Amino acid sequence: MLLMSGVIVCLAVFGAVRLLSLPWLCSLLAGLGLCVVWSWKFIHVALRTIKRDLMCLVVILRVRFSMYRNLRNRSTIPALFAQMVTRHPDKPALIYETTGEVWSFKELQERCHAVAHWALAQGLAEGDVVALYMESQPLMTALWLGLAMIGVETALINHNLRQHSLLHCVSVSGARAMVFGTEMREAVSEVSGSLQPVLVLFSSGQRDDKDKPSPSPIQVQSLDALLERSPKHPPHYTLRKGFNDRLFYIYTSGTTGMPKAAVVVHSRYYRIAAFGFHSFGLCHDDIIYNCLPLYHSAGTIMGVGQCLLFGLTVVVRRKFSASRFWDDCVKHHCTVILYIGEICRYLLAQPVHSSEAHHRVRIAIGNGLRPSVWEEFVQRFRIKRVGEFYGATECNCSLINIDGKVGACGFNSRILPSFYPIRLVRVQGENGQLLRDSQGLCIPCLPGEPGMLVGRINHTDLLRRFDGYADQNSTNQKIAHNVFKMGDSAYVSGDVLVMDEYGYMYFRDRSGDTFRWRGENVSTTEVEGVLSRLLRHMDVAVYGVSAPGVEGKAGMAAIAHTGGQFDLDAFLIAVQKALPSYACPVFLRLMPSVDTTGTFKIQKTRLQKEGYKPQNSSEKLFFLNSRAGRYEAVTDELYNAIMEGRVCL
């Protein structure tokens, strides 16, 4: 592609020179010179990237071949798991770190069979949905996998959700039954009056608060007692579903609105787990430490999927603990860890501990490792390989960083860019609207130019599918038409990335997160990374806020500061050295904690709405007085002066 572009440019220059009546020989030399330059540029890029591209090509072909074999055989995740059980029935499959409980592959399968028998006894049928609402534990895997054996789908609900958000997730799934952990009983009681009367409730686990009255009485059956009486042998049931049929639903984080129930089919589950296994050098005897929530794709597909499909042992921890992380890895002889969001930064913020020097971990797999902490994390904890990847649960434009390029979330080949049909396209300002050329097609970005990541949809290709959400309207909102060529369709990620000359992709921002100030675009992700590093890995949320009579949005940073003295003068000096003037926060908000999702993504909706108006005595607000060269406390008087335009921003 680069070579062809070079030839075209050379011919154009040759023609232009001829029109200017320069001697023919000069025209020829000028054209050949440009052609040589472009050719050498292509050769340079090819030599630098061909090993990486070939490595990825082998992985893609391997995964594609196995997926089409499974499609022909109408394989399902339970059927593929059964093959693993046959190979090593007594090998540990899941270890529950919280209790020390160990389930072998055979024991996990028997628990799945018990779930399938229970579901059939309840009258559940293929296509029905059961909502699952509990903290991470091996039983979650047995529940959704056992239900899948008879074609029943599971809605994996975030255990951090309460009230309206919880009701929304149960409602959009269309669930006929709900299984919840006893630790969630109070949350379920709060919404029980608004649940559908036909929804049957089951609970699992020991109650620690038997004497504590529930907010409202609810009719609940004990799932544990029912499963204890269920047969452990395979159910006599012929599954009609195949490789491309629905397995379960995973909800989006809800950082930009109510969570959406993303459809996960059997082939998508296999695809995500298989790419993780083959891309990052995993072995069948690896032991994975999984402290990620099992309602999330990273925990239950990239993590548990290695157990179900490739026979690895997975250590499940109920919740992430930065202080216990390396102790757990040493205790269970873990060789692989999973991370997401800010976990690596939280680990770096911990004091040095002896266990971090005695672990056997060689690979860290996940997404969201900030470039600002990447090298420090690898060096301090002696991690030989980082397997960074990019991709929402539902997307068809996933990326993998197969060769450990620091800071990159993946790449696209510069030699064969059309082999994997994804693209960065130009967007307009803060609203993220796709820009189009005179023909109505999206405009591709050049290297170094930020753009929206899109992936061409092809429902006949297992790697190009977009299965959407339970709600059709949500599905339609993620699809754009006439993107690569007229008449096509593409998935719009909502994320802004930038690609360098070698095809490496770097995450910049979520759509709508970037704001414009002083005529410049400010990347909140980049500023957050800089500020967090300066503040020794504190939680930081950066966003834009409007001010009357001022064009664009002023930068504001919410900082999790739990106490002690915060040196504003030293902070400002450090920030001015590290950031351009337009990216320096105009407002600061010091608060006990910053809102995050269950997967450590920072939530900014509430912060943006509240802006810089003083309203909480436990928090402190500051304004950067550029004339005085210092941050000043925002009082009611100063706030009114800003709103009336009497203070210059």
C-alpha angles and dihedrals in degrees: 000000000000091000093051091048089051093053091049092050091048092052091048091051090046091055093046092051091050090053089054087059095239116157114283093240092055090049092052094047092048092051094046091046092055091045091053091048092051092044092051090048090054091047091048092052091044093052092048095049109027095093091050092046094049091049090054093043090057090050093048093049091047093051093042093051093050092046094053089047089054090046091055091048092046088234122181131196092256090051093050090047089053088060090056090050090054092052098050113002096169099046115111109261104174128015117193104213093194094063103014090240115156123202119195120212090259093049091049090051092049090053089050090052090052090052091050092051091047092051092050090050088054090056095248114156139190111297095025117124130225118194114223117202117171143106118273115290136134091261089071090064093046090051101052093037093048091048090049089058088071097034098259114143125223128216106212103210123198106251090215093066121104139182114336096016091048092049091048093053094047091046099050091049092059089222120187093195138020128211116195136174116247087243086068096049095106092050091050091047090055092060100030093105091058098046119105111271090231092058109108116211127215127178132201132197140037118299116231093187104051092145094049111099117235119239086245132001114258132189106238133168122212108248093190092060092047093049091047089061095043120104117257096213123094114282118249094245134127110216114219096191122098140196096292097045127104120284105171145319126257118192125228116242095257094227090140101032141323115341116266122217106238115205114236114193124194092257092053091051089051093046095054094045094043094051089051093050098046099036102053104039100256119172130210091245095053120122114216124208107214116185093153121112113269092221086070128078094235092057102037101033109024090035111031090028090071088060098046098043106026105026101246122148115245125201109210120204120193094224136001115264118186092195094051098038101098093034088059092047091053093045094054097035091239118188099182131044130194123217137177136179113343102349094111091051091050090052092051090052090060119095115256111279129191093236092065088067096049104049125112097218112137102163132048115193126189148082136266098047102156117230088229092066102027100096095038090052093049094046098045097046097034095235110175097198136022116201102197117179138175129215141106117237092259103035128113096204102071118162132205130201095216099171102042099252104180112249097004121120092198142308146242121222116259090195096054105014093165094056090083105032103219127121145180110235131189120263133194118250122284099339093065094226113165113248118224137200128233091281093054096252126130115263115241118229123240121231109287093023116113116232147158116277113233133174127205113244120229115164092193090061116074091212096047100048123123109199094181128196138309087256113067093207090058089050093052092051091061095053125086126187132216093026108134094011138350114290098018130118130221138187112242110215098198089224127114116219135168128218126210126215092273094053098256112148124217125193113239110168147322113263110276093019095094113081134191123238131166089358093303133106112240118206108214092199093056094046091047090053093051095046093045091053092049090050094049095257100313118160109269130180118193123192142148124259128194124239126193115264094005124114116232125000130298117233118251128185124201109201127194101230114167099187147304128080119323109204103217095180094052090044092053093049091051093046094049090053094048102040137044113254095254091056097051110110112257090196131035128198117193110198137161093251141354120235112256137173124242088269094051097256109148114244114215104171096097093041093053092049093050093046117172100324112127109244112135124062091204090062133064127216125200135187125207107237099202093191093053092037096228145089115261129195115262107236127178088260093052091045091054090047091054092047091050092049094244092123120063116229 
